[in-house]
Amino acid sequence: MTQDTLGEQVRTVAALPPGSAPFSPFSPRGELSSYLLNLLSGPGIDGVGELATIGDHALARAGEVITDDDVQLSLFALYSLAYGSFDEFGDRWEWSPELIRLRTDLEHAFESALRERIRPPELPAATAGAVAEALFDLTAPGPSGPSLSRYVAKHATAEQAREFLVHRSIYTLREADPHSWAIPRLTGRAKAALVEIQADEYGGGNPGRMHSAIFAGTVRGAGLCDHYGHYVDHVPAVTLASHNLMSMFGINGRLRGAVIGHLAAFEMTSSIPNRHYGEGFRRLGFGPEVTWYFDEHVEADAVHEQIAGHDMAGSLAEDEPALLEDIVFGAMACLRVDDWVGAHLLDAWQQGRSSLRKPLTDA
């Protein structure tokens, strides 16, 4: 296929009017995601072998991969195949060599952009105590500046609070799953610590206490839809990137150090912000059915952070010193990307506009 023919095929697929293309659970944001979503959601589109070339074109056009809508939505769709998130895509594509190649190309660009922007500090010694101390220092509250959780606690309107839940729904309605990919990649102390944390995340055997289920109650109580992926069209690329970051770290065994560092930072920065979020929703008049999720994390994550820092991340560094740099990188990536998401919300709200790509009335 010539470049002109390929370009025409991609443009034809991207221009298909509503109803003429196979159904997709969300809308494309560029030529790559348009081509990919049409392929995934129906058998009538030929050209799976051209995906790598179309992906190359998308990456060449992307100014900043981390915030490029077409790239991040395509990665999100590809990861959803491993999670089984969307029935519309079916399960026949999960191990398609062409899709795995495309995902690998997009991941390489995403990871390279992250490593270029996130430089780990001087590494601690590869001992459990030194790593835990370094992670606690890294995640310690900094000088009082703009903070999403403090804004929600003191200033957010009810509509802004609902927008916050929409952003969070992309990950939290299937909370814990991205980090659980690491379980079979670990052994010994680190594995045992990870399982201890994840067991709590999944409700300790009680499905009603799974954190994803508790958050679904929060979403319903705020008058929103708790169906996973319902708000994908509403959130910007940076919100998708936050979830894609976890998926990339978790699915790739070579990045097992990074996913453990990410989870450690995630747990270490959860308790205080969730207290603020709970305060904010109570201030706005929401009841326990909405605030339970945040209150649960104030207590649970105060315990988890100790296990995550010493027993999980620290033990992994001690047992596999070669993973130390990635453990620290994963922690820093967690903090930095979450900061970018928070900055996006705060910038929008302080300018008097919505943080979403489309209003909730369109949901």
N, C-alpha and C positions, 0 to 999 in steps of 0.2 A: 504494500500500500504506500503510495506517495504521500509526502507531507501535505500537499494540497487536498488529496482525497481524505486523509485522516482528519484534517481540520474541518472539512465540510461535513464529515460524519459526526464529529463532536458537536458542531454547531446545530446540525439537524436534531440530534437528541436533546440538546439543551433548549431548543425552541419548541419542543412538543407542547401543544396546548393542554390545559387541564382536561383530564378524562381520556386522553389518547395514549398516555404512557401508563405503564404498570403502577399500581398504588405503592407509595412509599410513606412511611410513618412521619417523615418530615421533608421539608423543601430544600432543594439544592441551593448552593450559594456561589456557583461558578461552574465552569465547563467540566472540571474533574468530578466534582460531587454530583453534577447532573448525570454525567455518563455512568458513574458508579451506582447511583441510586436506581436508575432505570435498569441497570444490569441485575442488581441484587433483588429487585422486587418483581421481576417477571422473566419468563423464558424467551421473550421475543426479541431481545437485543443481541445481535452478534458482535463480535469484536473484543472478547475478553483478552485476547492476546495483545491488544493495542493499549491496554491500561498503563503499562509501564511508560510508554512514550507520552501518553496524555499526562501522566503524573510528572514526568520531567518538564513538560511545558508549564504545568501549574506551579512547580517549584521555581522555575525560571521567572515566572511573572510575579511571584510573591515577594513583596518588599520586605516583610518581616514575618517569618514562618510562624512565630509564636502567636501572632494576632491576625493571621490570614484566615478569613472565614472559609474559603474553599478547601484549604489544606486541613484545617482543624476539624471541619465537619466530615471530611473524607476519612480522616484517622478515626474519628468517633464511630463512624459507620462500620469501619473495618474491625475495630475492637468489639463492637456489639455482636459480631458473629461468634466470637469466643465466649461471650457471656450468655448468648441466646436471648438477647434483650427484646428482639422484635420478631414476632411471628411472621410479619410480612416478608422478611428476608429468608425464612426457612433455615435449614441447617445444612443444605447441600454445598454451601460456599465456604464453610469454615476452613477446610484444608486445601482450597484451590491454590495451586502453585503460583498462578498469576496474581491472585489477590495478596498472597503472602509476600511476593516480591514487591508489589506496590506498597504494602504496609512497611516493609523494611526500608524502602527508599524514603518514604515520608518520615519514618522514625529517625533515620540517619540525619536528615536535615533538621528535625526538631531537636534531637539530642545535641547536635553540633551547635545550634543557636543557643541552647541553654548553657552549654559548657563555656561558650564564648562570653556570655553575660554573667555567669555565676562562677566566681573563682574562690575555691575553698581557702580558708586561712591556713596558718601553720598547723600541721596535723599534730594531735596529741600522741602520746605513747600508745601502743597497741595493747593496752591493758583495760580490763573492764572498768576499773575505777577512773582512770584518766579519760576514757572515752565518755563515760557518763558525765563527768564533771564538765568536759568540753561541750557536750550537747546541752547541758543545763545552762551554761554560760551563753551559748549561741541563742537559746530560746528565751532567755530572761527578758522581761519587759524592758523596753528602752525608754528614752525620754518621752514625756507626755507630748504626743503629736496627734495628727489625725488618726483616729481608730474607728474602724467600722463598728466594732461591738459597743464602744462607748457612745457612738452616734445613735445606734439603735436604742440603747438604754435611755438616752436623754432627749433625743430630738426627732427621731424618725416618725413620720406620719403612718397611719394604718396602711396606706397604699404602698409606701416605701417598705414597710415591714413585709407585706405580701410579696413585693419584688424580691426582697432578700430570700424569702423561702423559694421562690421560683429558681433563682440562681443555685441555691443549695440542693434543689431537688435532683439536679443532674447527677450528683454523686450520692446523696444521702438516702434516696429511695432504694439504693442497693448498697447501703453502707457496709463496709468491711470487705466486700468481694475483691477489689483490686489488690489489697495487701495479702489476701489469702492465697494468691498464686505462689507466694514465697514458701508456703509450708512444705511442699515436697522438695524444695531446693535447699533446705537447711537440715542440720542434724544436731543432736545433743542439746546443750543448754539453750542456745538461741531458738531452736525449734520449739522446745518445751515452753519457753517464755512467750513466743508468738502465739502458740495455741492457747495459752492461758488468757491472753488478751482477747483473741478472736472469739473464744468461747463466751466471754461476756458480751461481745458485740452481737453475737447471734442468740442472746437471750438465755444462755445456760441451759438450753434444751426446751425452753418455753417460747413457742413461736410468737406469743403476744408480747414478749419482752425483747424481741429482736429490735435493735436500734432502728433498723429500716422501717419496721412496723410501727414503732412509736412515732417516728418522724412522719409516717403516712397519716397518723392521727393528727399531728400538728398541722399538716397541710389541709386536711379536711376541715379541721376546726377553724382555719382561717378562710374557708370558703373557696379553696382551690382544689384542683383535680389531683388525685394521688396516683394516677396511672403513670407508670414509669415512661419517661421520654415525652410526656405530653407537652412540655414547654421547651423542647429543643429549639424550635423556631424562634423562640423569644429571647434566648440568651446569646451574648456575643461570643466571638472566637476565644477570648481570654478565659471565659468560664468553661468552655469545652476543653481548652488547653489544660486547665487544672485537673480535670478528670483524665484526660489523655496522658498526662504526666504519670499518674498513679498506674494506669494500665500499662504504659510502656515499661516502667520499672518492674511491675509485677510479672508480666507475661514473658519477659526476656530473662532467662536464667543468668546470663552474664551480668545482669544489673541487680542481682539479688542483694548486694550490699546497699545499693541506692534505695531499693524499696524498703529495706529495714531502717535506713536513716530517715526516709520520708515518714514512715509510721512513727518512729520515735519523736520526731519534731511535731508531728500531728497530735500525738497524745500530750506532749509537754506544753502545747499552746492551746489546749482545749478548755481546761477547767475554768479559768478566769473569764475568757470571752463568753462562754456559755452562761455564766452567771449574769453577765451584762445583757445577753440576749433575753434571758428569762425575765429580767427586770423590765426590759423594754416592752415585751409583749404584755406583761402585767399592767404596766403603765397605760397601755392602749386599751385595756379592758378585757383582754383575752383570759380565759380560764385555764384550769389545770389540763384540760384535754390538749391545749396548745403548748403550754409551758413544760409539760412533763418531760419532753425530749431534752430540753436544755437543763432542767434541774437534775435529770438522771446523769448527765455528763459532768456536772460540777463535782459530784461525788466519785463516779466511776473513774474518770480520767485523772483525778488526783492520786488514785492508786496505780492506774495504768502507767503513768509517767515514770514512776520508780522502776517498774518492771521493764518498761521499754528502754530506759536509759542504761541501766546496769546489766540486767539479766539477758536482754535480747541484743541490743546493739553492742554493748560492751563485751559480752561473751563472744559474739560473732567476730569482732575485731581481734579478740585474744586468740580465738581458735583459727581464724583465717586472716592474718595480718595484711595480706594482699588486698583485702576488701576495704581497708580502713579509709582510703581516699574516697571511694564511692559511698561509704556510709555517711561521711561528712557532706559530700556533694548532694546526696539525696535529701539530707536534712535541710541544707541551704536552699535547694530547689523548692522544697515544700514551703518554706517561709517566704521566698521571693515571689513565687507564682501566686500564693495566697495574697501577698501584699498587692500585686498587680490587679487581682480581682477586686480587692477591697478598695483600691484607689479608683478603679473604674466606677464603682457604685457611688463612692463619696463625691467624686468629681461631678457626676451627673446630678445627684441630689442637691449639691451645693449651688449648682447652676440652675436649679428649678426645673430640671427635665427628668424624664424616666431613664433608668439604667438599662432598660430592655430594648430590643430591636423593634418590637411591635407591642402595642398596648395589650394589656390583659383582657380588654373587652373583645379582642380578636381570638381569644383562646377557645 
